[in-house]
Amino acid sequence: MSVRDDLTAAAGHVAGLRRAVTALSKELGNTIDVQRLRDDVVRLADDVDLVARGAGVGSQDRAGGPGEIVFITDEEYDPSLWSDAEDEGVGPSRNH
């Protein structure tokens, strides 16, 4: 396996771990232990990204270029980000 393949596999495993922790959070609630586990997964994702950038595989500025691996987190977006967005094909909500 190449370094790129190993890093892609590591990123995939971290993404799987993130999904598992999200499921645990839904089942167990947002306890301090679940929060710590979630923080650990974020740290692992950041570490994989740092190793990838250090190896010249990932993007130095996280923007991504041709052939570069860009790791995108599965974290929930802030709902306020979408407050003025339109639903595709439906248009804006009209509250008259």
N, C-alpha and C positions, 0 to 999 in steps of 0.2 A: 504494500500500500504506500502511496505517496503521502507527503505531509498534508497536502490539500485534501486527500481522501480521509485521512485521520481526523483532520479538523472538521470536516463536514460531518463525519460520523459523531464526533464529540458534540457538535452543535445540535445534531438530531437527538442525541440522548438527553442533552440538557432541555431541549424543547419537550421531550416526553416526560421528563421529571417535572417540568413546569405544569404540564397538563394534569399530572397526578396530584401535585400539591394543590392546584386549583380545585380539583374534585374533593380532596380531603378538606379543604377549607369550607366547601359547601356542606359537607357531611358533619364536620366537627365544629364549625363556627370559626370565627376569627380569634382564636386563642393566642396567647403569647407564644406558645410552642409552634403553632402554625405560622405565625408571623415571622418567627426566627427561621423556620424552614424556607419560607418564601424569600426572605432576605438572602439566605444561603444560595438559593437557586439563581437569584439575580447576580450574586457575586460570581458564581460559576460561569454564567453566561458572559459576564464582563471579562473574566479571566480567559475564557476561550477566545474572545474577541482580541484581547491583548496579545495572546500567543500568536493568533493568526496575523495580526498586523506586524508583530515582531518578525515573523517568518516571511513577511512580504506577500502574504496571501490575502489578508483582509485589507480594507480601505483605511488609509491613514486618517482621513477626515470623516469616516462613516458615510460618505456620499456614494461610494461604489462606482467603479468604472468597469469597462468591458473585461469580463473574465474574473472579476473580483467577487469574493464571497462577502455578502453583507448580512449580518445576523440581525434579525428583526424580532423584538420581544413580543410575547403574547400577552403582555399586560393589558388590562382594561384601559380604554381611553376615558378621559373625563367627559361625562355626558354634555357638559356645557360647550364642548367643542362643536357639537352637532346642533346646537339650539336653533340656529338660523338656516340649517341645511334643508334642501328639498329632497323628497323621496323621488328616486329615479322613476320617471314615467308618470308620477302623480302630481308633481308640482308643489308649491308651498302650501302650507295649511292656511286656511282663510277663516279667521275668527272674527266675524262681523257682528 
